[in-house]
Amino acid sequence: MTASPSPPTTRVVDVLELVAARRDRPLRAADVARELGLSRATTHAIVHTLAARGWLVRSPDTGHLALGPALGPVAAAVAEQRTGTRLGVRAAAGLASATGWPASVVELVDDVLYVSSVDPDDLTVMRGQRLPYAAPFGTLFAAWAEPDERRGWLRRGRLTEAAVASYGAHLDQARADGFLVERMSPVVEHVSSLVQATHEGDFPAAVHELAGELLAEVVRTSMETHDAASQPVTSVAAPVPGPDGTVRTALVVHPLRDLTGAEVRRAASMVRQAAKAVVG
């Protein structure tokens, strides 16, 4: 039986995650209260406690919040204990440097995807993006998943029956190839944002239905074959199997431009080799 989450604990974690995500735009306690929908009294109590323990620091001049020094040992322990993550980030940085494209390492934990991205211009690692493990997010993991897990992934994506049938063949082909290529137009970014919002918020049934229809069109477009010499490629991904053979980590490059068939195969080869190096 799954334990119910603790609301007070959830609020504390939400505050820490929000402050961590806004490194480029520091927040005050009042901003945190507004963005998280908390009362000011609750927010100030959380901030005061975290600051007293060194998990947050508050500027005496501006009131801006930042992560505190007490998190240093926590970060060091994470880096030491999560060897696979460290190796995955290193591999993503190598791919970004070699290809000139953004790269990322994606980790699946329960039904949540955690993304660490690397910019090819300065190889800065950006952590913290979190996505629901539901179609269209986490396609590679669904391709390597057992049937029950795959069905749950498709169900959470609220796809139409036609899209589910098409997606199944797409996933099987990716697994047979040993890598996943997603060919999607720029509109996918906006559609994906809508789909993500419907997973995280309470929306009318009509909005969920619209998101499902739009997603079905994106799925159909992504699986189309073209006679053109080049095709728009959003990402090329390869699995990083764990010791038991299950896939909970993936390496991805994001060309975000037209590629020829030869360029796709070359990119896939590079990503697969990098993934094998992570496995060791």
Helices and strands as residue ranges (DSSP letters): H 7-21, H 29-36, H 40-52, E 56-58, E 65-67, H 71-81, H 83-99, E 103-109, E 112-118, E 125-132, H 139-143, H 147-156, H 161-177, E 180-182, H 187-200, H 205-222, E 230-233, E 235-241, E 247-253, E 257-260, H 261-279
